[in-house]
Amino acid sequence: MQLDDLLRRHAAAWADATEHPFLTGVRDGTLAPAAFAEWLVQDHHFVADLLAFQARLLARAPRHAQAVLAAGLVALVDELSWFEDRAGQHGLDLTAAPGPATLAYRELLDRLDAAPVPQALVGLWAIERAYLDAWTFAAPGAPAFREYVEHWTAPGFADYVAGLAAAASRDLGPADEVLTAVAAAETAFWGMA
């Protein structure tokens, strides 16, 4: 089984997660700026949670996965700084409480943290692949959102997702439940705004 087989088997759930109406609104400009701002604050919380999860995963990962995970950690630290810069420019309060979808995603990361490493790697790949696919769907983005779409579809991010795929594919165990859990969390996360 390959990771792309998972995406084909769960095509409807994947489409829900990566072709959400939120993303259509980003693409065509119909998404309210306040909804995007609310989502952005919650995504900042998610990235902080993802950084903590990924740091723990790196500590228990097999040697072949360490380089891509370490590079991802550095990118997440940079991503948090990027969020803070954008928040300052737009007057967003990044200390706002995490919402229910953010807390549910945090619980999924906790479950992945307790899962065997192969499942955790599939989960991380699915999270990042969903993000890449979602923002690619939203491309090029309406002018108000184009900077964000370009940031999250950059070739370096696509290369990182490919590196995660290679690491996750090396010892691919049961992955259907992980993929569908990530797809459901992504769908709920887009829907909160």
PyMOL CGO cylinders between C-alpha atoms (Angstrom):
from pymol import cmd
from pymol.cgo import CYLINDER

trace = [
    CYLINDER, 0.00, 0.00, 0.00, 1.15, 3.51, -0.82, 0.3, 1, 1, 1, 1, 1, 1,
    CYLINDER, 1.15, 3.51, -0.82, 0.10, 6.81, 0.73, 0.3, 1, 1, 1, 1, 1, 1,
    CYLINDER, 0.10, 6.81, 0.73, -1.64, 7.83, -2.49, 0.3, 1, 1, 1, 1, 1, 1,
    CYLINDER, -1.64, 7.83, -2.49, -3.75, 4.67, -2.17, 0.3, 1, 1, 1, 1, 1, 1,
    CYLINDER, -3.75, 4.67, -2.17, -5.05, 6.05, 1.12, 0.3, 1, 1, 1, 1, 1, 1,
    CYLINDER, -5.05, 6.05, 1.12, -6.06, 9.28, -0.57, 0.3, 1, 1, 1, 1, 1, 1,
    CYLINDER, -6.06, 9.28, -0.57, -7.92, 7.37, -3.29, 0.3, 1, 1, 1, 1, 1, 1,
    CYLINDER, -7.92, 7.37, -3.29, -9.68, 5.09, -0.79, 0.3, 1, 1, 1, 1, 1, 1,
    CYLINDER, -9.68, 5.09, -0.79, -10.85, 8.06, 1.23, 0.3, 1, 1, 1, 1, 1, 1,
    CYLINDER, -10.85, 8.06, 1.23, -11.37, 10.51, -1.63, 0.3, 1, 1, 1, 1, 1, 1,
    CYLINDER, -11.37, 10.51, -1.63, -14.63, 11.96, -0.31, 0.3, 1, 1, 1, 1, 1, 1,
    CYLINDER, -14.63, 11.96, -0.31, -13.25, 12.66, 3.17, 0.3, 1, 1, 1, 1, 1, 1,
    CYLINDER, -13.25, 12.66, 3.17, -10.08, 14.09, 1.62, 0.3, 1, 1, 1, 1, 1, 1,
    CYLINDER, -10.08, 14.09, 1.62, -12.09, 16.38, -0.66, 0.3, 1, 1, 1, 1, 1, 1,
    CYLINDER, -12.09, 16.38, -0.66, -14.10, 17.60, 2.35, 0.3, 1, 1, 1, 1, 1, 1,
    CYLINDER, -14.10, 17.60, 2.35, -10.81, 18.46, 4.07, 0.3, 1, 1, 1, 1, 1, 1,
    CYLINDER, -10.81, 18.46, 4.07, -9.05, 20.06, 1.11, 0.3, 1, 1, 1, 1, 1, 1,
    CYLINDER, -9.05, 20.06, 1.11, -11.84, 21.65, -0.96, 0.3, 1, 1, 1, 1, 1, 1,
    CYLINDER, -11.84, 21.65, -0.96, -13.82, 23.20, 1.87, 0.3, 1, 1, 1, 1, 1, 1,
    CYLINDER, -13.82, 23.20, 1.87, -16.10, 26.24, 1.30, 0.3, 1, 1, 1, 1, 1, 1,
    CYLINDER, -16.10, 26.24, 1.30, -13.68, 28.27, 3.46, 0.3, 1, 1, 1, 1, 1, 1,
    CYLINDER, -13.68, 28.27, 3.46, -11.01, 27.67, 0.81, 0.3, 1, 1, 1, 1, 1, 1,
    CYLINDER, -11.01, 27.67, 0.81, -13.40, 28.50, -2.01, 0.3, 1, 1, 1, 1, 1, 1,
    CYLINDER, -13.40, 28.50, -2.01, -14.04, 31.80, -0.23, 0.3, 1, 1, 1, 1, 1, 1,
    CYLINDER, -14.04, 31.80, -0.23, -10.30, 32.43, -0.06, 0.3, 1, 1, 1, 1, 1, 1,
    CYLINDER, -10.30, 32.43, -0.06, -9.97, 31.65, -3.75, 0.3, 1, 1, 1, 1, 1, 1,
    CYLINDER, -9.97, 31.65, -3.75, -12.85, 33.79, -4.97, 0.3, 1, 1, 1, 1, 1, 1,
    CYLINDER, -12.85, 33.79, -4.97, -12.72, 36.52, -2.32, 0.3, 1, 1, 1, 1, 1, 1,
    CYLINDER, -12.72, 36.52, -2.32, -16.13, 35.83, -0.74, 0.3, 1, 1, 1, 1, 1, 1,
    CYLINDER, -16.13, 35.83, -0.74, -14.69, 34.84, 2.64, 0.3, 1, 1, 1, 1, 1, 1,
    CYLINDER, -14.69, 34.84, 2.64, -15.21, 37.61, 5.18, 0.3, 1, 1, 1, 1, 1, 1,
    CYLINDER, -15.21, 37.61, 5.18, -11.89, 39.08, 6.38, 0.3, 1, 1, 1, 1, 1, 1,
    CYLINDER, -11.89, 39.08, 6.38, -13.07, 38.67, 10.00, 0.3, 1, 1, 1, 1, 1, 1,
    CYLINDER, -13.07, 38.67, 10.00, -13.59, 34.93, 9.43, 0.3, 1, 1, 1, 1, 1, 1,
    CYLINDER, -13.59, 34.93, 9.43, -10.10, 34.62, 7.98, 0.3, 1, 1, 1, 1, 1, 1,
    CYLINDER, -10.10, 34.62, 7.98, -8.64, 36.56, 10.91, 0.3, 1, 1, 1, 1, 1, 1,
    CYLINDER, -8.64, 36.56, 10.91, -10.41, 34.27, 13.38, 0.3, 1, 1, 1, 1, 1, 1,
    CYLINDER, -10.41, 34.27, 13.38, -9.11, 31.21, 11.54, 0.3, 1, 1, 1, 1, 1, 1,
    CYLINDER, -9.11, 31.21, 11.54, -5.58, 32.66, 11.43, 0.3, 1, 1, 1, 1, 1, 1,
    CYLINDER, -5.58, 32.66, 11.43, -5.49, 33.11, 15.22, 0.3, 1, 1, 1, 1, 1, 1,
    CYLINDER, -5.49, 33.11, 15.22, -6.63, 29.51, 15.66, 0.3, 1, 1, 1, 1, 1, 1,
    CYLINDER, -6.63, 29.51, 15.66, -4.08, 28.29, 13.13, 0.3, 1, 1, 1, 1, 1, 1,
    CYLINDER, -4.08, 28.29, 13.13, -1.37, 29.97, 15.18, 0.3, 1, 1, 1, 1, 1, 1,
    CYLINDER, -1.37, 29.97, 15.18, -2.47, 27.87, 18.16, 0.3, 1, 1, 1, 1, 1, 1,
    CYLINDER, -2.47, 27.87, 18.16, -2.45, 24.77, 15.97, 0.3, 1, 1, 1, 1, 1, 1,
    CYLINDER, -2.45, 24.77, 15.97, 1.09, 25.45, 14.70, 0.3, 1, 1, 1, 1, 1, 1,
    CYLINDER, 1.09, 25.45, 14.70, 2.32, 25.81, 18.29, 0.3, 1, 1, 1, 1, 1, 1,
    CYLINDER, 2.32, 25.81, 18.29, 0.68, 22.47, 19.12, 0.3, 1, 1, 1, 1, 1, 1,
    CYLINDER, 0.68, 22.47, 19.12, 2.15, 20.89, 15.99, 0.3, 1, 1, 1, 1, 1, 1,
    CYLINDER, 2.15, 20.89, 15.99, 5.62, 22.12, 16.93, 0.3, 1, 1, 1, 1, 1, 1,
    CYLINDER, 5.62, 22.12, 16.93, 5.38, 20.41, 20.33, 0.3, 1, 1, 1, 1, 1, 1,
    CYLINDER, 5.38, 20.41, 20.33, 4.08, 17.18, 18.79, 0.3, 1, 1, 1, 1, 1, 1,
    CYLINDER, 4.08, 17.18, 18.79, 6.74, 17.14, 16.10, 0.3, 1, 1, 1, 1, 1, 1,
    CYLINDER, 6.74, 17.14, 16.10, 9.55, 17.78, 18.60, 0.3, 1, 1, 1, 1, 1, 1,
    CYLINDER, 9.55, 17.78, 18.60, 8.45, 14.73, 20.59, 0.3, 1, 1, 1, 1, 1, 1,
    CYLINDER, 8.45, 14.73, 20.59, 8.12, 12.69, 17.39, 0.3, 1, 1, 1, 1, 1, 1,
    CYLINDER, 8.12, 12.69, 17.39, 11.67, 13.61, 16.37, 0.3, 1, 1, 1, 1, 1, 1,
    CYLINDER, 11.67, 13.61, 16.37, 12.95, 12.29, 19.69, 0.3, 1, 1, 1, 1, 1, 1,
    CYLINDER, 12.95, 12.29, 19.69, 11.51, 8.83, 19.00, 0.3, 1, 1, 1, 1, 1, 1,
    CYLINDER, 11.51, 8.83, 19.00, 11.75, 8.71, 15.21, 0.3, 1, 1, 1, 1, 1, 1,
    CYLINDER, 11.75, 8.71, 15.21, 13.93, 6.27, 13.31, 0.3, 1, 1, 1, 1, 1, 1,
    CYLINDER, 13.93, 6.27, 13.31, 17.14, 7.67, 11.86, 0.3, 1, 1, 1, 1, 1, 1,
    CYLINDER, 17.14, 7.67, 11.86, 15.75, 7.85, 8.30, 0.3, 1, 1, 1, 1, 1, 1,
    CYLINDER, 15.75, 7.85, 8.30, 13.02, 10.30, 9.39, 0.3, 1, 1, 1, 1, 1, 1,
    CYLINDER, 13.02, 10.30, 9.39, 15.09, 12.59, 11.61, 0.3, 1, 1, 1, 1, 1, 1,
    CYLINDER, 15.09, 12.59, 11.61, 16.38, 15.04, 9.00, 0.3, 1, 1, 1, 1, 1, 1,
    CYLINDER, 16.38, 15.04, 9.00, 12.96, 15.85, 7.54, 0.3, 1, 1, 1, 1, 1, 1,
    CYLINDER, 12.96, 15.85, 7.54, 11.42, 16.15, 11.01, 0.3, 1, 1, 1, 1, 1, 1,
    CYLINDER, 11.42, 16.15, 11.01, 14.22, 18.44, 12.22, 0.3, 1, 1, 1, 1, 1, 1,
    CYLINDER, 14.22, 18.44, 12.22, 13.87, 20.64, 9.13, 0.3, 1, 1, 1, 1, 1, 1,
    CYLINDER, 13.87, 20.64, 9.13, 10.14, 20.76, 9.74, 0.3, 1, 1, 1, 1, 1, 1,
    CYLINDER, 10.14, 20.76, 9.74, 10.69, 21.92, 13.31, 0.3, 1, 1, 1, 1, 1, 1,
    CYLINDER, 10.69, 21.92, 13.31, 12.86, 24.81, 12.15, 0.3, 1, 1, 1, 1, 1, 1,
    CYLINDER, 12.86, 24.81, 12.15, 10.19, 25.73, 9.61, 0.3, 1, 1, 1, 1, 1, 1,
    CYLINDER, 10.19, 25.73, 9.61, 7.49, 25.67, 12.30, 0.3, 1, 1, 1, 1, 1, 1,
    CYLINDER, 7.49, 25.67, 12.30, 9.52, 28.02, 14.51, 0.3, 1, 1, 1, 1, 1, 1,
    CYLINDER, 9.52, 28.02, 14.51, 9.81, 30.36, 11.51, 0.3, 1, 1, 1, 1, 1, 1,
    CYLINDER, 9.81, 30.36, 11.51, 6.09, 29.93, 10.82, 0.3, 1, 1, 1, 1, 1, 1,
    CYLINDER, 6.09, 29.93, 10.82, 5.21, 31.07, 14.34, 0.3, 1, 1, 1, 1, 1, 1,
    CYLINDER, 5.21, 31.07, 14.34, 7.32, 34.20, 13.83, 0.3, 1, 1, 1, 1, 1, 1,
    CYLINDER, 7.32, 34.20, 13.83, 5.57, 34.80, 10.50, 0.3, 1, 1, 1, 1, 1, 1,
    CYLINDER, 5.57, 34.80, 10.50, 2.18, 34.50, 12.24, 0.3, 1, 1, 1, 1, 1, 1,
    CYLINDER, 2.18, 34.50, 12.24, 3.28, 36.95, 14.92, 0.3, 1, 1, 1, 1, 1, 1,
    CYLINDER, 3.28, 36.95, 14.92, 4.38, 39.42, 12.26, 0.3, 1, 1, 1, 1, 1, 1,
    CYLINDER, 4.38, 39.42, 12.26, 1.05, 39.15, 10.41, 0.3, 1, 1, 1, 1, 1, 1,
    CYLINDER, 1.05, 39.15, 10.41, -0.88, 39.43, 13.67, 0.3, 1, 1, 1, 1, 1, 1,
    CYLINDER, -0.88, 39.43, 13.67, 0.98, 42.62, 14.53, 0.3, 1, 1, 1, 1, 1, 1,
    CYLINDER, 0.98, 42.62, 14.53, 0.25, 44.09, 11.09, 0.3, 1, 1, 1, 1, 1, 1,
    CYLINDER, 0.25, 44.09, 11.09, -3.47, 43.31, 11.35, 0.3, 1, 1, 1, 1, 1, 1,
    CYLINDER, -3.47, 43.31, 11.35, -4.07, 43.84, 15.08, 0.3, 1, 1, 1, 1, 1, 1,
    CYLINDER, -4.07, 43.84, 15.08, -4.91, 40.19, 15.81, 0.3, 1, 1, 1, 1, 1, 1,
    CYLINDER, -4.91, 40.19, 15.81, -4.87, 38.84, 19.35, 0.3, 1, 1, 1, 1, 1, 1,
    CYLINDER, -4.87, 38.84, 19.35, -2.87, 35.62, 19.26, 0.3, 1, 1, 1, 1, 1, 1,
    CYLINDER, -2.87, 35.62, 19.26, -3.57, 35.09, 22.95, 0.3, 1, 1, 1, 1, 1, 1,
    CYLINDER, -3.57, 35.09, 22.95, -7.28, 34.47, 22.28, 0.3, 1, 1, 1, 1, 1, 1,
    CYLINDER, -7.28, 34.47, 22.28, -8.41, 31.12, 23.67, 0.3, 1, 1, 1, 1, 1, 1,
    CYLINDER, -8.41, 31.12, 23.67, -8.22, 28.07, 21.40, 0.3, 1, 1, 1, 1, 1, 1,
    CYLINDER, -8.22, 28.07, 21.40, -11.62, 27.19, 19.97, 0.3, 1, 1, 1, 1, 1, 1,
    CYLINDER, -11.62, 27.19, 19.97, -13.31, 23.78, 20.03, 0.3, 1, 1, 1, 1, 1, 1,
    CYLINDER, -13.31, 23.78, 20.03, -11.91, 22.69, 16.64, 0.3, 1, 1, 1, 1, 1, 1,
    CYLINDER, -11.91, 22.69, 16.64, -8.40, 23.70, 17.73, 0.3, 1, 1, 1, 1, 1, 1,
    CYLINDER, -8.40, 23.70, 17.73, -8.76, 21.77, 20.98, 0.3, 1, 1, 1, 1, 1, 1,
    CYLINDER, -8.76, 21.77, 20.98, -10.07, 18.74, 19.08, 0.3, 1, 1, 1, 1, 1, 1,
    CYLINDER, -10.07, 18.74, 19.08, -7.05, 18.90, 16.77, 0.3, 1, 1, 1, 1, 1, 1,
    CYLINDER, -7.05, 18.90, 16.77, -4.82, 19.12, 19.85, 0.3, 1, 1, 1, 1, 1, 1,
    CYLINDER, -4.82, 19.12, 19.85, -6.45, 15.90, 21.11, 0.3, 1, 1, 1, 1, 1, 1,
    CYLINDER, -6.45, 15.90, 21.11, -5.72, 14.23, 17.76, 0.3, 1, 1, 1, 1, 1, 1,
    CYLINDER, -5.72, 14.23, 17.76, -2.06, 15.27, 18.06, 0.3, 1, 1, 1, 1, 1, 1,
    CYLINDER, -2.06, 15.27, 18.06, -2.02, 13.79, 21.57, 0.3, 1, 1, 1, 1, 1, 1,
    CYLINDER, -2.02, 13.79, 21.57, -3.39, 10.49, 20.20, 0.3, 1, 1, 1, 1, 1, 1,
    CYLINDER, -3.39, 10.49, 20.20, -0.74, 10.51, 17.46, 0.3, 1, 1, 1, 1, 1, 1,
    CYLINDER, -0.74, 10.51, 17.46, 1.88, 11.24, 20.09, 0.3, 1, 1, 1, 1, 1, 1,
    CYLINDER, 1.88, 11.24, 20.09, 0.88, 8.05, 21.88, 0.3, 1, 1, 1, 1, 1, 1,
    CYLINDER, 0.88, 8.05, 21.88, 0.65, 6.01, 18.67, 0.3, 1, 1, 1, 1, 1, 1,
    CYLINDER, 0.65, 6.01, 18.67, 3.46, 3.89, 17.24, 0.3, 1, 1, 1, 1, 1, 1,
    CYLINDER, 3.46, 3.89, 17.24, 5.96, 5.97, 15.26, 0.3, 1, 1, 1, 1, 1, 1,
    CYLINDER, 5.96, 5.97, 15.26, 4.83, 4.71, 11.82, 0.3, 1, 1, 1, 1, 1, 1,
    CYLINDER, 4.83, 4.71, 11.82, 1.26, 5.87, 12.52, 0.3, 1, 1, 1, 1, 1, 1,
    CYLINDER, 1.26, 5.87, 12.52, 2.49, 9.19, 13.91, 0.3, 1, 1, 1, 1, 1, 1,
    CYLINDER, 2.49, 9.19, 13.91, 4.54, 9.75, 10.76, 0.3, 1, 1, 1, 1, 1, 1,
    CYLINDER, 4.54, 9.75, 10.76, 1.51, 9.01, 8.58, 0.3, 1, 1, 1, 1, 1, 1,
    CYLINDER, 1.51, 9.01, 8.58, -0.50, 11.42, 10.68, 0.3, 1, 1, 1, 1, 1, 1,
    CYLINDER, -0.50, 11.42, 10.68, 2.06, 14.20, 10.30, 0.3, 1, 1, 1, 1, 1, 1,
    CYLINDER, 2.06, 14.20, 10.30, 2.30, 13.58, 6.57, 0.3, 1, 1, 1, 1, 1, 1,
    CYLINDER, 2.30, 13.58, 6.57, -1.51, 13.66, 6.28, 0.3, 1, 1, 1, 1, 1, 1,
    CYLINDER, -1.51, 13.66, 6.28, -1.72, 16.94, 8.22, 0.3, 1, 1, 1, 1, 1, 1,
    CYLINDER, -1.72, 16.94, 8.22, 0.87, 18.64, 6.04, 0.3, 1, 1, 1, 1, 1, 1,
    CYLINDER, 0.87, 18.64, 6.04, -0.40, 17.09, 2.79, 0.3, 1, 1, 1, 1, 1, 1,
    CYLINDER, -0.40, 17.09, 2.79, -3.93, 18.27, 3.63, 0.3, 1, 1, 1, 1, 1, 1,
    CYLINDER, -3.93, 18.27, 3.63, -2.63, 21.78, 4.21, 0.3, 1, 1, 1, 1, 1, 1,
    CYLINDER, -2.63, 21.78, 4.21, -0.71, 21.79, 0.93, 0.3, 1, 1, 1, 1, 1, 1,
    CYLINDER, -0.71, 21.79, 0.93, -3.63, 20.34, -1.04, 0.3, 1, 1, 1, 1, 1, 1,
    CYLINDER, -3.63, 20.34, -1.04, -6.07, 22.77, 0.57, 0.3, 1, 1, 1, 1, 1, 1,
    CYLINDER, -6.07, 22.77, 0.57, -4.06, 25.87, -0.21, 0.3, 1, 1, 1, 1, 1, 1,
    CYLINDER, -4.06, 25.87, -0.21, -3.31, 24.59, -3.71, 0.3, 1, 1, 1, 1, 1, 1,
    CYLINDER, -3.31, 24.59, -3.71, -7.09, 24.28, -4.18, 0.3, 1, 1, 1, 1, 1, 1,
    CYLINDER, -7.09, 24.28, -4.18, -7.44, 27.91, -3.01, 0.3, 1, 1, 1, 1, 1, 1,
    CYLINDER, -7.44, 27.91, -3.01, -4.75, 29.17, -5.41, 0.3, 1, 1, 1, 1, 1, 1,
    CYLINDER, -4.75, 29.17, -5.41, -4.15, 31.74, -6.60, 0.3, 1, 1, 1, 1, 1, 1,
    CYLINDER, -4.15, 31.74, -6.60, -6.39, 33.28, -3.97, 0.3, 1, 1, 1, 1, 1, 1,
    CYLINDER, -6.39, 33.28, -3.97, -8.26, 36.55, -4.06, 0.3, 1, 1, 1, 1, 1, 1,
    CYLINDER, -8.26, 36.55, -4.06, -6.01, 39.60, -3.67, 0.3, 1, 1, 1, 1, 1, 1,
    CYLINDER, -6.01, 39.60, -3.67, -6.81, 39.96, 0.05, 0.3, 1, 1, 1, 1, 1, 1,
    CYLINDER, -6.81, 39.96, 0.05, -5.58, 36.41, 0.70, 0.3, 1, 1, 1, 1, 1, 1,
    CYLINDER, -5.58, 36.41, 0.70, -2.99, 35.87, -2.05, 0.3, 1, 1, 1, 1, 1, 1,
    CYLINDER, -2.99, 35.87, -2.05, 0.03, 36.42, 0.21, 0.3, 1, 1, 1, 1, 1, 1,
    CYLINDER, 0.03, 36.42, 0.21, -1.15, 33.58, 2.47, 0.3, 1, 1, 1, 1, 1, 1,
    CYLINDER, -1.15, 33.58, 2.47, -1.94, 31.22, -0.40, 0.3, 1, 1, 1, 1, 1, 1,
    CYLINDER, -1.94, 31.22, -0.40, 1.49, 31.83, -1.94, 0.3, 1, 1, 1, 1, 1, 1,
    CYLINDER, 1.49, 31.83, -1.94, 3.18, 31.30, 1.42, 0.3, 1, 1, 1, 1, 1, 1,
    CYLINDER, 3.18, 31.30, 1.42, 1.44, 27.95, 1.97, 0.3, 1, 1, 1, 1, 1, 1,
    CYLINDER, 1.44, 27.95, 1.97, 1.98, 26.65, -1.57, 0.3, 1, 1, 1, 1, 1, 1,
    CYLINDER, 1.98, 26.65, -1.57, 5.67, 27.53, -1.84, 0.3, 1, 1, 1, 1, 1, 1,
    CYLINDER, 5.67, 27.53, -1.84, 7.85, 24.88, -3.53, 0.3, 1, 1, 1, 1, 1, 1,
    CYLINDER, 7.85, 24.88, -3.53, 9.85, 24.41, -0.32, 0.3, 1, 1, 1, 1, 1, 1,
    CYLINDER, 9.85, 24.41, -0.32, 6.70, 23.37, 1.52, 0.3, 1, 1, 1, 1, 1, 1,
    CYLINDER, 6.70, 23.37, 1.52, 5.81, 20.91, -1.24, 0.3, 1, 1, 1, 1, 1, 1,
    CYLINDER, 5.81, 20.91, -1.24, 9.33, 19.46, -0.96, 0.3, 1, 1, 1, 1, 1, 1,
    CYLINDER, 9.33, 19.46, -0.96, 8.89, 19.08, 2.80, 0.3, 1, 1, 1, 1, 1, 1,
    CYLINDER, 8.89, 19.08, 2.80, 5.59, 17.22, 2.31, 0.3, 1, 1, 1, 1, 1, 1,
    CYLINDER, 5.59, 17.22, 2.31, 7.34, 14.92, -0.19, 0.3, 1, 1, 1, 1, 1, 1,
    CYLINDER, 7.34, 14.92, -0.19, 10.07, 14.27, 2.38, 0.3, 1, 1, 1, 1, 1, 1,
    CYLINDER, 10.07, 14.27, 2.38, 7.45, 13.38, 4.98, 0.3, 1, 1, 1, 1, 1, 1,
    CYLINDER, 7.45, 13.38, 4.98, 5.84, 11.01, 2.48, 0.3, 1, 1, 1, 1, 1, 1,
    CYLINDER, 5.84, 11.01, 2.48, 9.15, 9.25, 1.96, 0.3, 1, 1, 1, 1, 1, 1,
    CYLINDER, 9.15, 9.25, 1.96, 9.69, 8.93, 5.71, 0.3, 1, 1, 1, 1, 1, 1,
    CYLINDER, 9.69, 8.93, 5.71, 6.14, 7.72, 6.37, 0.3, 1, 1, 1, 1, 1, 1,
    CYLINDER, 6.14, 7.72, 6.37, 6.18, 5.24, 3.47, 0.3, 1, 1, 1, 1, 1, 1,
    CYLINDER, 6.18, 5.24, 3.47, 9.26, 3.46, 4.73, 0.3, 1, 1, 1, 1, 1, 1,
    CYLINDER, 9.26, 3.46, 4.73, 7.37, 1.50, 7.40, 0.3, 1, 1, 1, 1, 1, 1,
    CYLINDER, 7.37, 1.50, 7.40, 3.73, 2.04, 6.50, 0.3, 1, 1, 1, 1, 1, 1,
    CYLINDER, 3.73, 2.04, 6.50, 1.46, 0.23, 8.89, 0.3, 1, 1, 1, 1, 1, 1,
    CYLINDER, 1.46, 0.23, 8.89, -2.30, 0.59, 9.39, 0.3, 1, 1, 1, 1, 1, 1,
    CYLINDER, -2.30, 0.59, 9.39, -3.04, 4.10, 8.22, 0.3, 1, 1, 1, 1, 1, 1,
    CYLINDER, -3.04, 4.10, 8.22, -6.69, 4.37, 7.16, 0.3, 1, 1, 1, 1, 1, 1,
    CYLINDER, -6.69, 4.37, 7.16, -7.91, 5.43, 10.59, 0.3, 1, 1, 1, 1, 1, 1,
    CYLINDER, -7.91, 5.43, 10.59, -5.13, 8.01, 10.90, 0.3, 1, 1, 1, 1, 1, 1,
    CYLINDER, -5.13, 8.01, 10.90, -5.89, 9.53, 7.50, 0.3, 1, 1, 1, 1, 1, 1,
    CYLINDER, -5.89, 9.53, 7.50, -9.63, 9.75, 8.12, 0.3, 1, 1, 1, 1, 1, 1,
    CYLINDER, -9.63, 9.75, 8.12, -9.06, 11.28, 11.58, 0.3, 1, 1, 1, 1, 1, 1,
    CYLINDER, -9.06, 11.28, 11.58, -6.84, 13.96, 10.06, 0.3, 1, 1, 1, 1, 1, 1,
    CYLINDER, -6.84, 13.96, 10.06, -9.35, 14.62, 7.27, 0.3, 1, 1, 1, 1, 1, 1,
    CYLINDER, -9.35, 14.62, 7.27, -12.15, 15.04, 9.81, 0.3, 1, 1, 1, 1, 1, 1,
    CYLINDER, -12.15, 15.04, 9.81, -10.03, 17.37, 11.96, 0.3, 1, 1, 1, 1, 1, 1,
    CYLINDER, -10.03, 17.37, 11.96, -9.09, 19.47, 8.91, 0.3, 1, 1, 1, 1, 1, 1,
    CYLINDER, -9.09, 19.47, 8.91, -12.72, 19.72, 7.82, 0.3, 1, 1, 1, 1, 1, 1,
    CYLINDER, -12.72, 19.72, 7.82, -13.76, 20.86, 11.29, 0.3, 1, 1, 1, 1, 1, 1,
    CYLINDER, -13.76, 20.86, 11.29, -10.87, 23.32, 11.47, 0.3, 1, 1, 1, 1, 1, 1,
    CYLINDER, -10.87, 23.32, 11.47, -11.87, 25.04, 8.21, 0.3, 1, 1, 1, 1, 1, 1,
    CYLINDER, -11.87, 25.04, 8.21, -15.47, 25.03, 9.34, 0.3, 1, 1, 1, 1, 1, 1,
    CYLINDER, -15.47, 25.03, 9.34, -14.88, 26.86, 12.62, 0.3, 1, 1, 1, 1, 1, 1,
    CYLINDER, -14.88, 26.86, 12.62, -14.46, 30.21, 10.88, 0.3, 1, 1, 1, 1, 1, 1,
]
cmd.load_cgo(trace, "trace")
